[in-house]
Amino acid sequence: MARGTTDPVQALVPNLESRTRSPSSAMFQPWRMQLRQAEAAWQAGQIDEARRLLAEEDLSTYLPAKQLTLAVASALVERGQKHAEHGDTLGGWRDLETALTLAGETEALAALRRQLVDQALCEAERYLAADDATAAIACLDRLKRRDCDTAATRLLEQVSKRFQAAARFMRQGEFAAAEAELSTAARLRPDLRSLENRLNQCRVQLGASRALSARLNQAVDGGDWSAAALACDRLLTIAPNHLAARQTRERLARAETGSTRRQPVNEPTPFRSPELPMPGSESASRRLIAWVDAVGGYLVCLGDQVILGQPDPTGSADVPILADLSRRHAVVRRDGEGYTLVPLQATLLDGRRLDGPAPLIDGSEIELGDGVRLRFRRPHPLSATAVIDFVSRHRTRPKVDGVVLMAQTCVFSARSTSHVVCRDLQDEVILFRDGKNLSCRTNTALNIDGQHYDRRGPVGPNSRIQAADFAISLEDLNG
């Protein structure tokens, strides 16, 4: 940091140079040499080094050291403000906490804290706007751990928890309960448009679910299994964990289109998994979510062509990303053992703008639109299956932890070469294509949908797979 007569920080250490550069006194007082080194680091803009040197010796009893400590603290506050202005809130908090230990509470520190708290609240509100209440709550928890438990923080935390509860109710098809949670949240923060939008969406889905539930009950009572299957599919589109719809669809088990033969209600038909597309088939958009207990959710795309884009009611994007993108922004295409990225709108590959299709290799970084950054990986050397990770903070709808472009196998294990890394998994679990269906294998006994298998068994589109140390629930997004 250059020194000058107009520098406000310099005013905190008047005559410091003259106090510490007396040859005779420096020879007999070693602390002065340490102080001179700290001052030189401060003058050179090496704030962290100056702070370290001041802390190495017990210099706190000397007035020049106290004055230099105040100068370093002031410089840390200035740097923290720059971090905050550039969106680096973590760096801002780090400088604030360090300055606090050096100089105690000051007006400048209080102003920086208010700025960082406001930024954190805005970040939490952005998460809510992206339907990610869990991330918003985590953001607010970090504020509380920094002793910033303000009234605004507590209010937004209440709103976020109600938003989170509403999302859970909506997935279960309990839209009336979700509407109550969102209505309360909207009254707490009427200025948040995201709450109003979500509430309106919930009310629309409430009406749709009631109509579909009535249609489902009527179809079951009348033995119209084709109509019942259609009602189940539509219910599960808006409420993936709708209990009645899931149970009814399992009982239908591949009813023929147009069939009106009545099935005995108390005698469900044996469940058989539907046919799933092989690479290169016409059903290129078959998708599942693999919910791994204590690990997370992973979107598994089974088609050989995967569309990246913004979510929309027609479901045209196989990987729907909550961002300012086109509905069909880019395509990732699997050709045998290789992958190609096809840009439909503004797309960068490893920083280079694409004008046409380009091959993807392990570690390639894809940027869609203005700031959606993804990383393409081929983690397993013996599998053509690829993984797409989010580098930016954008997420999918529904929110998942990663995307798997499944060729023949999807490997779950503790190894870094797995497609889904499960730290506590003892044995490798492999989901694989078995003809036109899916199966699962591992080295231990399996329980799939209540049936016991010795190391290998067939998997349906909404199966629950369990063993001694893992559990995976599959959710078919296409019905």
C-alpha positions in Angstrom: 0.0 0.0 0.0 1.6 3.3 -1.0 2.0 5.9 1.7 1.0 9.5 1.3 0.0 12.5 3.3 -3.7 12.1 2.3 -3.9 8.4 3.2 -6.4 8.1 6.1 -4.7 4.9 7.3 -1.3 6.8 7.6 -2.9 9.2 10.1 -3.3 6.3 12.5 0.5 5.8 12.8 2.0 9.3 13.1 5.8 9.4 13.2 5.9 5.6 13.2 8.9 5.6 10.9 10.9 8.0 13.1 10.0 6.0 16.2 11.4 2.7 14.8 14.4 3.6 12.7 16.8 4.9 15.3 19.9 2.7 14.8 21.1 2.9 18.4 17.7 2.0 19.9 17.0 -0.8 17.4 20.3 -2.5 18.5 19.1 -2.8 22.1 15.4 -3.3 21.6 14.7 -6.4 19.4 10.9 -5.7 19.2 11.7 -2.6 17.1 13.2 -4.8 14.3 10.0 -6.9 14.3 7.9 -3.8 14.2 10.0 -2.4 11.3 9.4 -5.6 9.3 5.7 -5.4 10.0 5.6 -1.8 8.9 7.5 -2.7 5.7 5.0 -5.4 4.9 2.1 -3.0 5.5 3.6 -0.4 3.2 4.0 -3.0 0.5 0.3 -3.9 0.7 1.0 -7.3 2.3 -1.7 -7.0 4.9 -1.8 -10.6 6.0 2.0 -10.7 6.4 1.9 -7.5 8.5 -0.8 -9.0 10.8 1.3 -12.2 11.2 4.4 -10.3 12.2 2.5 -8.2 14.7 1.2 -11.4 16.3 4.5 -13.2 16.5 6.0 -11.0 19.2 4.3 -9.5 22.3 4.2 -6.0 20.8 0.8 -5.0 22.2 2.3 -3.0 25.0 4.2 -0.7 22.7 2.4 2.4 21.4 3.9 2.3 17.8 2.8 -1.4 17.5 -0.7 -0.5 18.6 -0.9 2.3 16.1 0.3 -0.1 13.3 -2.2 -2.7 14.4 -5.0 -0.2 14.0 -3.7 0.7 10.5 -3.7 -3.0 9.5 -7.2 -3.4 10.9 -8.4 -0.5 8.8 -6.8 -1.9 5.7 -8.5 -5.3 6.3 -11.9 -3.5 6.5 -11.2 -1.7 3.2 -10.2 -5.0 1.6 -13.3 -6.7 3.1 -15.5 -4.0 1.5 -13.9 -4.7 -1.9 -14.5 -8.4 -1.4 -18.2 -7.7 -0.6 -18.6 -5.4 -3.6 -17.2 -8.2 -5.9 -19.6 -10.8 -4.4 -16.9 -12.6 -2.4 -18.8 -12.6 0.9 -16.6 -15.4 2.4 -13.5 -13.2 1.9 -15.4 -10.2 3.4 -16.3 -12.2 6.5 -12.8 -13.4 6.9 -11.3 -9.9 6.8 -14.0 -8.6 9.1 -13.4 -11.3 11.7 -9.6 -10.7 11.6 -10.0 -7.0 11.9 -12.3 -7.5 14.9 -9.6 -9.4 16.7 -7.1 -6.6 16.0 -9.1 -3.4 16.7 -12.3 -4.5 18.4 -15.7 -3.1 17.3 -15.5 0.1 15.2 -18.0 2.0 13.2 -16.3 0.9 10.0 -16.5 -2.8 11.1 -20.2 -2.4 11.9 -20.9 -0.9 8.5 -19.0 -3.8 6.8 -21.0 -6.3 8.9 -24.3 -4.7 7.8 -23.2 -4.9 4.2 -22.3 -8.6 4.4 -25.6 -9.4 6.3 -27.6 -7.6 3.6 -25.8 -9.6 0.9 -26.4 -12.9 2.7 -30.1 -12.1 3.0 -30.3 -11.2 -0.7 -28.5 -14.5 -1.5 -31.1 -16.5 0.6 -33.9 -14.7 -1.3 -32.4 -15.7 -4.6 -32.3 -19.3 -3.5 -36.0 -19.1 -2.6 -36.7 -17.6 -6.1 -35.0 -20.7 -7.5 -37.2 -23.0 -5.4 -34.2 -24.1 -3.2 -35.3 -23.5 0.4 -32.7 -25.8 1.7 -29.8 -23.6 0.4 -31.6 -20.5 1.7 -31.8 -22.0 5.2 -28.1 -23.1 5.1 -27.2 -19.5 4.1 -29.2 -18.1 7.1 -27.6 -20.7 9.4 -24.2 -19.4 8.5 -25.3 -15.9 9.5 -26.5 -17.2 12.9 -23.2 -18.9 13.5 -21.5 -15.5 12.9 -23.7 -14.0 15.7 -25.8 -12.1 13.1 -29.2 -13.4 14.4 -31.1 -10.2 13.5 -34.9 -9.8 13.3 -34.7 -9.8 9.5 -32.6 -13.1 9.5 -35.1 -14.8 11.8 -38.1 -13.6 9.7 -36.5 -14.9 6.5 -35.7 -18.2 8.2 -39.4 -18.7 9.1 -40.3 -17.9 5.6 -37.7 -20.4 4.2 -38.8 -23.2 6.5 -42.4 -22.7 5.5 -41.4 -22.7 1.8 -39.4 -25.9 2.4 -42.4 -27.6 4.1 -44.7 -26.5 1.2 -42.3 -28.0 -1.3 -42.5 -31.3 0.6 -46.3 -31.2 0.8 -46.5 -30.5 -2.9 -44.4 -33.4 -3.8 -46.7 -35.6 -1.7 -49.8 -34.2 -3.4 -50.9 -32.4 -0.2 -51.5 -29.1 -1.9 -54.0 -27.7 0.6 -51.3 -28.0 3.4 -48.7 -26.5 1.0 -51.1 -23.6 0.3 -51.5 -22.9 4.0 -47.7 -22.8 4.5 -47.1 -20.5 1.5 -50.0 -18.2 2.5 -48.4 -17.7 5.9 -45.0 -17.2 4.4 -46.4 -14.6 2.0 -48.0 -12.7 4.9 -44.6 -12.6 6.7 -42.8 -11.3 3.6 -45.3 -9.8 1.2 -42.5 -8.1 -0.8 -41.1 -11.4 -2.0 -42.6 -12.1 -5.5 -41.2 -15.6 -5.5 -43.7 -16.5 -2.6 -46.6 -15.1 -4.6 -45.6 -17.0 -7.7 -45.2 -20.2 -5.8 -48.5 -19.7 -4.1 -50.3 -19.2 -7.4 -48.7 -22.3 -8.8 -49.7 -24.3 -5.7 -53.4 -23.2 -6.1 -53.4 -24.2 -9.8 -51.9 -27.6 -8.9 -54.4 -28.0 -6.0 -57.3 -27.7 -8.5 -55.6 -30.0 -11.0 -54.9 -32.7 -8.3 -58.5 -32.7 -7.1 -59.8 -33.2 -10.6 -57.2 -35.9 -11.3 -57.9 -37.7 -8.0 -61.6 -37.7 -8.8 -60.9 -39.0 -12.3 -58.6 -41.7 -10.9 -61.2 -42.9 -8.3 -63.9 -43.0 -11.0 -61.7 -45.0 -13.4 -60.8 -47.5 -10.7 -64.4 -47.9 -9.6 -65.4 -48.4 -13.3 -62.5 -50.8 -14.1 -61.2 -48.5 -16.8 -57.5 -49.3 -16.2 -56.3 -47.3 -19.2 -57.9 -44.1 -17.8 -56.6 -44.9 -14.4 -53.1 -45.2 -15.6 -53.3 -41.9 -17.4 -54.7 -40.2 -14.3 -51.8 -41.7 -12.2 -49.2 -40.5 -14.7 -50.6 -36.9 -14.6 -50.9 -36.9 -10.8 -47.3 -38.1 -10.5 -46.1 -35.4 -12.9 -47.3 -32.7 -10.5 -46.8 -34.7 -7.3 -44.0 -37.3 -7.7 -44.6 -38.8 -4.2 -48.4 -38.9 -4.4 -49.1 -42.1 -2.3 -52.4 -43.1 -3.8 -51.2 -42.6 -7.4 -48.0 -44.6 -6.8 -49.9 -47.4 -5.2 -52.5 -47.5 -7.9 -49.9 -47.4 -10.7 -48.0 -50.3 -9.2 -51.3 -52.3 -9.2 -52.0 -51.5 -12.8 -48.7 -53.1 -14.1 -48.7 -52.5 -17.8 -52.4 -52.4 -18.5 -53.1 -52.5 -22.2 -54.2 -49.2 -23.8 -57.9 -49.0 -24.2 -58.6 -52.0 -22.0 -61.8 -51.7 -19.9 -61.5 -55.1 -18.2 -62.0 -54.7 -14.5 -59.2 -56.0 -12.3 -60.1 -57.3 -8.8 -59.3 -54.4 -6.4 -58.0 -56.8 -3.7 -55.8 -58.8 -6.1 -53.2 -56.5 -7.6 -51.5 -57.8 -10.7 -47.8 -58.9 -10.4 -45.5 -55.9 -11.1 -43.3 -56.1 -14.2 -40.9 -53.4 -15.2 -41.7 -51.6 -18.4 -39.4 -51.7 -21.4 -36.7 -49.0 -21.3 -35.0 -47.6 -24.4 -31.5 -48.8 -25.5 -29.1 -46.2 -26.8 -30.2 -45.2 -30.3 -33.8 -45.9 -29.7 -36.6 -43.5 -30.5 -37.4 -43.0 -26.8 -34.6 -40.7 -26.2 -35.9 -38.8 -23.2 -36.5 -41.6 -20.6 -35.3 -40.2 -17.2 -35.2 -41.4 -13.7 -34.1 -39.9 -10.4 -32.0 -42.2 -8.2 -32.6 -41.0 -4.6 -29.7 -42.5 -2.6 -30.3 -42.5 1.2 -27.9 -40.2 3.1 -26.2 -39.2 -0.2 -28.6 -37.3 -2.5 -30.6 -37.4 -5.7 -29.2 -38.0 -9.2 -30.9 -37.4 -12.5 -30.3 -40.5 -14.7 -30.9 -39.8 -18.4 -31.2 -43.1 -20.4 -31.5 -41.6 -23.9 -28.6 -41.2 -26.2 -29.6 -37.5 -26.8 -30.1 -35.2 -23.8 -31.5 -31.6 -24.1 -30.2 -29.0 -21.8 -32.4 -26.0 -21.2 -34.9 -24.1 -19.1 -37.8 -25.9 -17.5 -41.2 -25.4 -19.1 -44.6 -27.0 -18.9 -44.0 -29.1 -22.0 -41.0 -30.8 -20.5 -38.9 -30.3 -23.6 -35.6 -30.1 -21.6 -34.3 -33.4 -20.3 -32.0 -31.5 -17.9 -34.2 -28.5 -16.8 -31.9 -25.8 -15.4 -33.3 -22.9 -13.3 -31.6 -20.1 -15.3 -32.1 -17.6 -18.0 -31.8 -20.1 -20.9 -33.8 -21.2 -23.9 -36.1 -24.2 -23.4 -33.8 -26.1 -25.8 -30.4 -24.5 -25.3 -27.9 -27.3 -26.2 -27.9 -31.0 -26.8 -25.4 -33.6 -25.5 -25.4 -36.6 -27.9 -23.9 -40.0 -27.3 -22.4 -41.7 -30.4 -21.2 -45.1 -29.5 -18.5 -44.6 -26.9 -18.1 -40.8 -27.5 -20.1 -37.7 -26.8 -20.8 -34.5 -28.8 -22.1 -31.1 -27.7 -24.5 -29.5 -30.1 -25.2 -25.8 -29.4 -28.7 -24.5 -30.2 -28.2 -21.1 -28.4 -25.1 -19.3 -27.1 -22.8 -22.0 -25.8 -19.1 -22.1 -24.8 -16.9 -25.1 -24.5 -13.7 -24.7 -22.4 -14.1 -20.9 -23.0 -14.5 -21.2 -26.8 -17.8 -20.1 -28.4 -19.3 -23.0 -30.4 -20.6 -22.5 -33.9 -21.4 -26.1 -34.5 -21.1 -29.6 -32.9 -17.9 -30.3 -30.9 -16.6 -33.5 -29.1 -16.7 -33.7 -25.3 -13.8 -35.1 -23.4 -13.3 -35.8 -19.7 -13.1 -32.5 -17.8 -14.7 -30.3 -20.5 -16.4 -27.2 -19.1 -19.7 -26.2 -20.7 -21.1 -22.7 -20.3 -24.7 -22.0 -21.3 -26.0 -18.5 -21.8 -24.7 -16.0 -19.3 -23.0 -18.0 -16.5 -24.5 -21.5 -16.3 -21.3 -23.6 -16.0 -21.3 -27.4 -16.1 -18.4 -29.9 -16.1 -18.6 -33.1 -18.2 -16.8 -36.1 -16.8 -16.1 -39.7 -17.8 -15.1 -41.0 -14.3 -15.1 -44.8 -14.9 -12.5 -46.1 -17.4 -14.5 -49.1 -18.4 -17.9 -47.4 -18.8 -19.2 -45.1 -21.5 -21.5 -43.5 -19.0 -20.8 -39.8 -18.4 -21.6 -37.4 -15.5 -22.5 -33.7 -15.7 -21.7 -31.7 -12.5 -22.7 -28.1 -11.8 -19.8 -25.7 -11.4 -22.0 -22.6 -11.0 -24.7 -22.4 -8.4 -27.5 -23.1 -10.8 -29.6 -26.2 -10.2 -32.2 -28.3 -11.9 -36.0 -28.7 -11.3 -36.5 -30.9 -9.5 -33.3 -30.2 -7.6 -30.7 -33.0 -7.9 -27.0 -33.3 -6.9 -25.8 -34.4 -10.3 -26.7 -35.7 -13.8 -25.8 -39.2 -15.1 -25.9 -39.8 -18.9 -26.2 -43.6 -18.6 -24.9 -45.8 -21.4 -24.9 -49.4 -20.2 -24.1 -49.1 -16.5 -24.3 -46.6 -13.6 -21.9 -47.4 -10.8 -22.5 -46.5 -7.1 -19.5 -47.0 -4.8 -17.1 -45.2 -2.5 -14.4 -44.9 -5.2 -13.9 -41.6 -7.0 -14.2 -43.4 -10.4 -17.9 -44.1 -9.6 -20.7 -42.3 -11.4 -22.3 -41.7 -8.0 -19.9 -41.5 -5.1 -21.3 -43.0 -1.9 -18.6 -42.6 0.8 -20.0 -45.2 3.2 -20.8 -47.9 0.7 -18.8 -51.1 1.3 -19.6 -52.9 -2.0 -20.0 -51.6 -5.5 -23.7 -51.4 -6.6 -24.3 -51.3 -10.4 -27.5 -50.3 -12.1 -27.4 -51.8 -15.7 -29.4 -52.3 -18.8 -30.7 -55.9 -19.0 -32.1 -56.2 -22.5 -34.7 -53.5 -22.7 -35.2 -53.3 -18.9 -33.0 -52.3 -15.9 -31.5 -54.6 -13.3 -29.2 -54.1 -10.3 -26.3 -56.2 -9.0 -24.0 -56.1 -6.1 -22.0 -58.6 -4.0 -24.6 -59.0 -1.2 -28.2 -60.0 -0.9 -30.7 -57.5 -2.3 -34.3 -56.6 -1.5 -36.1 -55.0 -4.4 -39.7 -53.9 -3.9 -40.1 -56.4 -1.0 -38.6 -59.3 -3.0 -35.3 -60.9 -1.9 -32.6 -61.6 -4.6 -29.2 -63.1 -4.4 -26.8 -60.3 -5.6 -28.9 -59.5 -8.8 -32.5 -58.6 -9.5 -34.8 -56.8 -12.0 -35.6 -53.1 -11.3 -38.8 -51.2 -12.2 -39.2 -47.5 -12.9 -40.2 -46.7 -9.3 -38.3 -49.5 -7.4 -36.9 -49.4 -3.9 -33.5 -51.2 -3.8 -32.1 -52.1 -0.4 -29.2 -54.0 1.1 -27.3 -54.0 4.4 -25.6 -50.6 3.9 -27.5 -48.8 1.2 -30.9 -47.9 -0.1 -31.8 -46.4 -3.5 -35.3 -45.3 -4.5 -36.0 -44.8 -8.2 -38.5 -42.2 -9.5 -39.6 -42.3 -13.1 -40.0 -38.8 -14.4 -41.7 -39.9 -17.6 -44.4 -42.2 -16.3 
